[in-house]
Amino acid sequence: MVAKAKKPQNEPEEPVVVEESTPDLELPGLKLDMKPFDVRDCALLSLATGVSVQTLREFREALLSVHPSSIYHHFWGRLLQAHFDEPEYNNDFAGWAIHGLDDRSLAERLAVIDPTDYEDIEQLRTEVIDIVEQRLDESELLAWTRADQPFHFIRAQIVVLGTGIRVSDPVEMVKVISEMSSGGVFYHFIDARTRTEERTDDFSAWLGGYGYEYVDLIRELVMLDPYFSSLKEIRRKLAAIFEGYFQGRAQ
């Protein structure tokens, strides 16, 4: 999915380390800005919001006002934190629907949401609320059924760490990505979508600074959907994209 340029009004909190603005990726008219790529690592801190719910009606009301970084956390936080739910329920909302409310229908509807399909957190929030309201319309009893376990809304705070690694030539990324930490993959390929003006990953934004030279590589990167893969799998796919591209150029 090609990220859009519109910047959301509400988004997760800024990282602890403030990054410089990234090159303009808008086509046509890429501007040459061949800065080195500073590789970062990150950790995701979970902060309590104090909001807990035990019925689906309470859940809906909380969704209306909870901080955007909480929505972000419950969709993306699992990638950096160990969890033991079934992989098909790959966001916290779907996990609670099946384990807390024992509502497989709601869990399945929430589980198929791909956050990369939405322009910003507010659009994603609206989609979740719409699904919950549809389920409430279908079952009056479900609105008041108390879950076996409450749902605790958590906020995400990203701590960014420097690695001392700087890449000056895109071909070097083949080796760098294959050795990148899970936190680095998360920061540069997922969290970047909340930071960059063009709502894309850091690799694509950086390559855009070379003008049109790496447009085909950028297109391959923006087509990679990270949501239904582990960070290990995303790293493998990224390394394969870079390696395949530069092997092709060498032939």
Secondary structure, DSSP 8 states (H G I E B T S, - for coil): ----S---SS-S---SS---------SS---B----EEEEEEEEEEEEEEEEE-SHHHHHHHHHHS-HHHHHHHHHGGGGS---S-TTS-SHHHHHHHHTS--HHHHHHHHT--GGGSSSHHHHHHHHHHHHHHHHHH-HHHHH---SS-EEEEEEEEEEEEEEEEE-SGGGHHHHHHT--HHHHIIIIIGGGGTSTTSS-HHHHHHTTBTTTTHHHHHHHHT---TTS-HHHHHHHHHHHHHHHHHHHH-
